[in-house]
Amino acid sequence: MRVSFAGGGSDLPGIARQDGGRVVGAAIDLRVRVIVEPFDRGWVRLELAARGEGRAEPRPTEGAGGAGGAGGARVLLRRRADPPRDDLAFRLVEATLSAAGVGDGVALRVESETSPGAGLGGSASVAVAALFALRASLGEAVAPEALAREAVAIERERLCNACGAQDQVFAAFGGLLDLAFDAGGCSGVRPLAIGCPDLVPALSAGLLLVDTEVRRVSGEVLDRMDSGSACDAKGELVAAAGEVARGFEIGSLSLVLSGMRRGAAAKVRLSRAASALALSLERRLDGLGVEVLRVCGAGGGGHILVWAPAERHARILEALGPRLVRRPALGAPGVRLDGG
């Protein structure tokens, strides 16, 4: 999955087509794992399992049209001739099967370290991982660029989901990236130039991902966004990404954080309603030394990114109470095959 430091939102088609978008961010060590195995001819078996970190995440126990799986997993069992279920939880996986040309004789299990709607690019990670695993099971190699492009097409064209194109790129490539966007999607992928080896560990040490425990469909949040506000904020989103990239290049943590704050303010301008939970949390943590606080993904729930020096974390965590807080490691690798 991923966190974007600045520029998130400028990768949306309606914004990027005007003068181009830019997102600077990192893949993080929260992962999706997809297992593809042969199954009975004429049948498809799909299984979804969320594995919460720190404590159990809420997980439904009844599959859509199938039996409940062990450990709270959702299971769908259908014949080849049956139409794909329109259950929201399975639509994305069904669409990846169709895109890969796999009609039956397959069991596909998706294991995610967060539940859907967490604001960390989870659905894109599922699409990328499922496509990669299915292609590999068929003996087909696929380059990261093509994988990301196909995953974007699945969400936008097959599922008619309003979404950007950054999540799929981070899932496919991994690392710390500076991404460019135009009307056609991602037009450039560049590893971030990092001028000081101590910068990334220092940035990572201060990061907290606060789980709001609110799950939402990002496309629905984006559909409610005011297009005028989006266009007004676009220049600031891109400028903030440039400031963060420059901070990495010269090894300046203060400039990286300044760009992140600038990007956070632009996200509020993009949609104050989608940032409501972040604004509420900002008031709650006032006076505790938080230097950056911004929504992850489209907002409206999911996770909120907080940055503060590590010595201030104890007071911040105390103020947060029982909320689940993740401490992501930055620069995780992209999609790959496990050994075995």
Secondary structure in CASP SS format (residue, H / E / C, confidence):
PFRMAT SS
TARGET T0000
AUTHOR 0000-0000-0000
METHOD secondary structure of the structure
MODEL  1
M C 1.00
R E 1.00
V E 1.00
S E 1.00
F E 1.00
A E 1.00
G C 1.00
G C 1.00
G C 1.00
S C 1.00
D C 1.00
L C 1.00
P H 1.00
G H 1.00
I H 1.00
A H 1.00
R H 1.00
Q H 1.00
D H 1.00
G C 1.00
G E 1.00
R E 1.00
V E 1.00
V E 1.00
G E 1.00
A E 1.00
A E 1.00
I E 1.00
D C 1.00
L C 1.00
R C 1.00
V E 1.00
R E 1.00
V E 1.00
I E 1.00
V E 1.00
E E 1.00
P E 1.00
F C 1.00
D C 1.00
R C 1.00
G C 1.00
W E 1.00
V E 1.00
R E 1.00
L E 1.00
E E 1.00
L E 1.00
A E 1.00
A E 1.00
R C 1.00
G C 1.00
E C 1.00
G C 1.00
R C 1.00
A C 1.00
E C 1.00
P C 1.00
R C 1.00
P C 1.00
T C 1.00
E C 1.00
G C 1.00
A C 1.00
G C 1.00
G C 1.00
A C 1.00
G E 1.00
G C 1.00
A H 1.00
G H 1.00
G H 1.00
A C 1.00
R E 1.00
V E 1.00
L E 1.00
L E 1.00
R E 1.00
R E 1.00
R C 1.00
A C 1.00
D C 1.00
P C 1.00
P C 1.00
R C 1.00
D C 1.00
D C 1.00
L H 1.00
A H 1.00
F H 1.00
R H 1.00
L H 1.00
V H 1.00
E H 1.00
A H 1.00
T H 1.00
L H 1.00
S H 1.00
A H 1.00
A H 1.00
G C 1.00
V C 1.00
G C 1.00
D C 1.00
G C 1.00
V E 1.00
A E 1.00
L E 1.00
R E 1.00
V E 1.00
E E 1.00
S E 1.00
E C 1.00
T C 1.00
S C 1.00
P C 1.00
G C 1.00
A C 1.00
G C 1.00
L C 1.00
G C 1.00
G H 1.00
S H 1.00
A H 1.00
S H 1.00
V H 1.00
A H 1.00
V H 1.00
A H 1.00
A H 1.00
L H 1.00
F H 1.00
A H 1.00
L H 1.00
R H 1.00
A H 1.00
S H 1.00
L C 1.00
G C 1.00
E C 1.00
A C 1.00
V C 1.00
A C 1.00
P H 1.00
E H 1.00
A H 1.00
L H 1.00
A H 1.00
R H 1.00
E H 1.00
A H 1.00
V H 1.00
A H 1.00
I H 1.00
E H 1.00
R H 1.00
E H 1.00
R H 1.00
L C 1.00
C C 1.00
N C 1.00
A C 1.00
C C 1.00
G C 1.00
A C 1.00
Q H 1.00
D H 1.00
Q H 1.00
V H 1.00
F H 1.00
A H 1.00
A H 1.00
F H 1.00
G E 1.00
G C 1.00
L E 1.00
L E 1.00
D E 1.00
L E 1.00
A E 1.00
F E 1.00
D E 1.00
A C 1.00
G C 1.00
G E 1.00
C E 1.00
S E 1.00
G E 1.00
V E 1.00
R E 1.00
P E 1.00
L C 1.00
A C 1.00
I C 1.00
G C 1.00
C C 1.00
P C 1.00
D C 1.00
L H 1.00
V H 1.00
P H 1.00
A H 1.00
L H 1.00
S H 1.00
A H 1.00
G H 1.00
L E 1.00
L E 1.00
L E 1.00
V E 1.00
D E 1.00
T C 1.00
E C 1.00
V C 1.00
R C 1.00
R C 1.00
V C 1.00
S H 1.00
G H 1.00
E H 1.00
V H 1.00
L H 1.00
D H 1.00
R C 1.00
M C 1.00
D C 1.00
S H 1.00
G H 1.00
S H 1.00
A H 1.00
C H 1.00
D H 1.00
A H 1.00
K H 1.00
G H 1.00
E H 1.00
L H 1.00
V H 1.00
A H 1.00
A H 1.00
A H 1.00
G H 1.00
E H 1.00
V H 1.00
A H 1.00
R H 1.00
G H 1.00
F H 1.00
E H 1.00
I H 1.00
G C 1.00
S C 1.00
L H 1.00
S H 1.00
L H 1.00
V H 1.00
L H 1.00
S H 1.00
G H 1.00
M H 1.00
R H 1.00
R H 1.00
G H 1.00
A H 1.00
A H 1.00
A H 1.00
K H 1.00
V H 1.00
R H 1.00
L H 1.00
S C 1.00
R C 1.00
A C 1.00
A C 1.00
S C 1.00
A H 1.00
L H 1.00
A H 1.00
L H 1.00
S H 1.00
L H 1.00
E H 1.00
R H 1.00
R H 1.00
L C 1.00
D C 1.00
G C 1.00
L C 1.00
G C 1.00
V C 1.00
E C 1.00
V E 1.00
L E 1.00
R E 1.00
V E 1.00
C C 1.00
G C 1.00
A C 1.00
G C 1.00
G C 1.00
G C 1.00
G C 1.00
H E 1.00
I E 1.00
L E 1.00
V E 1.00
W E 1.00
A C 1.00
P C 1.00
A H 1.00
E H 1.00
R H 1.00
H H 1.00
A H 1.00
R H 1.00
I H 1.00
L H 1.00
E H 1.00
A H 1.00
L H 1.00
G C 1.00
P C 1.00
R C 1.00
L C 1.00
V E 1.00
R E 1.00
R C 1.00
P C 1.00
A C 1.00
L E 1.00
G C 1.00
A C 1.00
P E 1.00
G C 1.00
V C 1.00
R C 1.00
L C 1.00
D C 1.00
G C 1.00
G C 1.00
END
